[in-house]
């Protein structure tokens, strides 16, 4: 009988603890500037971009292109946005901040239908198979010159380093990084 009472008490305590943990509130902390788009674009061609526009700005235009079923410009903006995002990941010190570009992609693509994503993928493959035009456009656009606030503010250091650093790697070689990004992301030689 004592065993049943003790077992009953233990089960009651475990259920109470489980119910308390399930009902716990989750708080999402977001730093000011996280995934910020200061200069959003519409569905434009890559040669209409400036190197002042960050990937969030560019992916805003990409999303507009997808809504308008303009897969060619969407695909070109994808390569531009990803190239800028990969460049920023090379120059932003906080590795946790590098997830910003993945979150940005999820934000844009999670709401798209499978049909839209397949059409975009077809266009991406077509562009990569003959990358002369996109490589020329990205080389003319040049490496980003903006401060990557959208990414710096995405990482944990946005909460821990408050004002002590700019969040960028010191003595960063932007020319070399841009060449590496174009070579790996779009296969430009």
C-alpha positions as a printed NumPy array, in Angstrom:
array([[  0.   ,   0.   ,   0.   ],
       [  2.859,   2.376,   0.913],
       [  4.473,   1.691,  -2.436],
       [  1.292,   2.665,  -4.273],
       [  1.043,   5.913,  -2.304],
       [  4.691,   6.788,  -2.942],
       [  4.346,   5.897,  -6.626],
       [  1.203,   8.001,  -6.842],
       [  2.983,  10.98 ,  -5.255],
       [  5.982,  10.628,  -7.6  ],
       [  3.712,  10.446, -10.656],
       [  1.776,  13.509,  -9.437],
       [  5.   ,  15.461,  -8.959],
       [  6.294,  14.453, -12.399],
       [  3.008,  15.46 , -14.021],
       [  3.077,  18.803, -12.222],
       [  6.652,  19.448, -13.376],
       [  5.8  ,  18.399, -16.942],
       [  2.729,  20.648, -17.054],
       [  4.732,  23.571, -15.692],
       [  7.473,  23.174, -18.299],
       [  4.999,  22.794, -21.163],
       [  3.219,  25.986, -20.167],
       [  6.426,  27.995, -19.852],
       [  6.545,  31.162, -21.895],
       [  9.113,  31.469, -24.647],
       [ 10.554,  34.908, -25.25 ],
       [ 12.13 ,  35.76 , -28.581],
       [ 14.813,  38.425, -28.244],
       [ 15.62 ,  40.388, -31.356],
       [ 18.231,  43.114, -31.616],
       [ 17.348,  46.357, -33.374],
       [ 18.53 ,  46.097, -36.965],
       [ 18.25 ,  42.299, -37.193],
       [ 17.406,  41.407, -40.819],
       [ 16.8  ,  45.094, -41.496],
       [ 16.078,  46.287, -45.039],
       [ 17.038,  49.976, -45.286],
       [ 16.852,  50.149, -49.13 ],
       [ 14.355,  47.53 , -50.357],
       [ 14.082,  47.003, -54.091],
       [ 11.288,  45.828, -56.33 ],
       [ 11.546,  43.186, -59.02 ],
       [ 14.51 ,  44.707, -60.845],
       [ 17.478,  43.503, -62.859],
       [ 20.807,  42.952, -61.101],
       [ 22.369,  45.801, -63.1  ],
       [ 19.856,  48.156, -61.438],
       [ 21.131,  47.285, -57.942],
       [ 23.779,  49.271, -56.111],
       [ 26.444,  47.901, -53.811],
       [ 24.702,  49.817, -50.994],
       [ 21.816,  47.318, -50.947],
       [ 22.049,  44.401, -48.554],
       [ 20.674,  40.866, -49.066],
       [ 17.45 ,  41.71 , -47.217],
       [ 16.849,  44.571, -49.664],
       [ 17.611,  42.251, -52.574],
       [ 15.476,  39.355, -51.305],
       [ 12.567,  41.782, -50.954],
       [ 12.815,  42.292, -54.706],
       [ 13.255,  38.564, -55.282],
       [  9.996,  37.938, -53.406],
       [  8.22 ,  40.539, -55.552],
       [  9.534,  38.799, -58.676],
       [  8.186,  35.462, -57.444],
       [  4.779,  37.017, -56.793],
       [  4.857,  38.403, -60.364],
       [  6.092,  35.056, -61.794],
       [  9.251,  36.744, -63.129],
       [ 11.576,  33.818, -62.474],
       [ 14.506,  35.137, -64.52 ],
       [ 14.887,  38.297, -62.43 ],
       [ 14.082,  36.338, -59.259],
       [ 16.919,  33.917, -59.994],
       [ 19.373,  36.69 , -60.811],
       [ 18.428,  38.544, -57.617],
       [ 18.884,  35.278, -55.727],
       [ 22.475,  35.012, -56.934],
       [ 23.109,  38.67 , -56.075],
       [ 21.544,  38.383, -52.616],
       [ 23.342,  35.147, -51.82 ],
       [ 26.654,  36.527, -53.067],
       [ 26.282,  39.544, -50.801],
       [ 25.202,  37.335, -47.898],
       [ 28.184,  35.018, -48.32 ],
       [ 30.492,  38.029, -48.58 ],
       [ 29.029,  39.411, -45.343],
       [ 29.496,  36.05 , -43.617],
       [ 33.194,  36.274, -44.486],
       [ 33.548,  39.732, -42.906],
       [ 31.24 ,  39.463, -39.87 ],
       [ 33.126,  38.231, -36.82 ],
       [ 30.259,  36.516, -34.961],
       [ 29.674,  33.051, -36.421],
       [ 26.168,  32.94 , -34.927],
       [ 25.28 ,  35.978, -37.046],
       [ 26.014,  34.09 , -40.26 ],
       [ 22.659,  32.32 , -39.921],
       [ 20.988,  35.575, -40.981],
       [ 21.148,  34.611, -44.641],
       [ 19.598,  31.195, -43.927],
       [ 16.775,  32.795, -41.959],
       [ 16.254,  35.302, -44.752],
       [ 15.951,  32.476, -47.276],
       [ 13.495,  30.644, -45.039],
       [ 11.42 ,  33.8  , -44.604],
       [ 11.104,  34.282, -48.363],
       [ 10.83 ,  30.692, -49.567],
       [  8.679,  29.098, -46.855],
       [  5.556,  30.825, -48.174],
       [  6.136,  29.796, -51.795],
       [  4.342,  26.907, -53.472],
       [  6.227,  23.895, -54.758],
       [  5.383,  24.969, -58.311],
       [  6.971,  28.402, -57.792],
       [ 10.07 ,  26.854, -56.22 ],
       [ 10.448,  24.392, -59.102],
       [ 10.209,  27.199, -61.656],
       [ 12.773,  29.222, -59.715],
       [ 15.092,  26.198, -59.515],
       [ 14.783,  25.672, -63.272],
       [ 15.821,  29.278, -63.875],
       [ 18.69 ,  29.061, -61.36 ],
       [ 19.998,  25.968, -63.162],
       [ 19.688,  27.676, -66.55 ],
       [ 21.653,  30.71 , -65.335],
       [ 24.424,  28.591, -63.799],
       [ 24.744,  26.501, -66.974],
       [ 25.656,  29.7  , -68.856],
       [ 26.836,  32.072, -66.142],
       [ 28.482,  34.693, -68.381],
       [ 25.682,  37.239, -67.975],
       [ 25.231,  36.856, -64.196],
       [ 28.995,  36.877, -63.597],
       [ 29.343,  40.068, -65.625],
       [ 26.457,  41.696, -63.755],
       [ 27.873,  40.755, -60.345],
       [ 31.388,  41.875, -61.266],
       [ 29.998,  45.229, -62.434],
       [ 27.932,  45.527, -59.255],
       [ 31.031,  44.951, -57.152],
       [ 31.518,  43.963, -53.551],
       [ 29.158,  45.392, -50.945],
       [ 30.146,  48.711, -49.381],
       [ 27.378,  48.933, -46.759],
       [ 27.836,  48.049, -43.098],
       [ 26.17 ,  44.602, -42.674],
       [ 23.978,  45.653, -39.774],
       [ 21.26 ,  43.138, -40.725],
       [ 23.738,  40.305, -40.035],
       [ 25.758,  41.779, -37.155],
       [ 22.516,  42.372, -35.241],
       [ 21.366,  38.806, -35.916],
       [ 24.112,  37.17 , -33.852],
       [ 24.536,  36.632, -30.125],
       [ 27.204,  39.332, -29.961],
       [ 24.499,  41.899, -30.661],
       [ 23.522,  41.27 , -27.039],
       [ 26.93 ,  40.634, -25.472],
       [ 29.289,  43.112, -27.175],
       [ 26.999,  46.15 , -27.052],
       [ 29.007,  48.994, -28.498],
       [ 32.433,  47.526, -27.802],
       [ 33.165,  46.511, -31.418],
       [ 31.774,  47.024, -34.886],
       [ 31.378,  43.259, -35.349],
       [ 33.646,  43.02 , -38.392],
       [ 36.888,  41.124, -38.907],
       [ 39.879,  43.443, -38.715],
       [ 42.065,  43.823, -41.821],
       [ 39.475,  42.108, -44.008],
       [ 40.536,  41.748, -47.657],
       [ 37.309,  42.63 , -49.47 ],
       [ 38.801,  42.18 , -52.953],
       [ 39.917,  38.63 , -52.259],
       [ 36.673,  37.775, -50.456],
       [ 34.557,  39.048, -53.363],
       [ 36.55 ,  36.952, -55.854],
       [ 36.137,  33.871, -53.635],
       [ 32.381,  34.422, -53.328],
       [ 31.908,  34.827, -57.075],
       [ 34.012,  31.736, -57.7  ],
       [ 32.17 ,  29.497, -55.221],
       [ 28.608,  30.856, -55.406],
       [ 28.192,  31.486, -59.134],
       [ 31.235,  29.648, -60.548],
       [ 32.707,  32.834, -62.007],
       [ 36.385,  32.446, -62.886]])
